[in-house]
Amino acid sequence: MSRLILAAAALAVVGTAGVADAWAENITPTPPGTPVYGPVVVTPPPGEVPPADAPPGYHYVWVYSYDHHGYRAHWEAERNS
């Protein structure tokens, strides 16, 4: 009797995992650079100034992209062209 219950439980776990996997494949991943949360801030807020200590050969630009906090608006150093 216990083997029957264990076999049924194992089949339930495997079936659930299969359904979850099939469902997850139908979700399209968010392309890089797409805001995941919050409004897109294309210009810095009033009074927001770039840091003054850009590395040599770089300047700061206001971007809405991924950093170690997630997708958000922030200053990012960009190489001078």
Secondary structure, 3 states (H helix, E strand, C coil): CHHHHHHHHHHHHHHHHHHHHHHHHCCCCCCCCCCCCCCCCCCCCCCCCCCCCCCCCEEEEEEEEEECCEEEEEEEEEECC
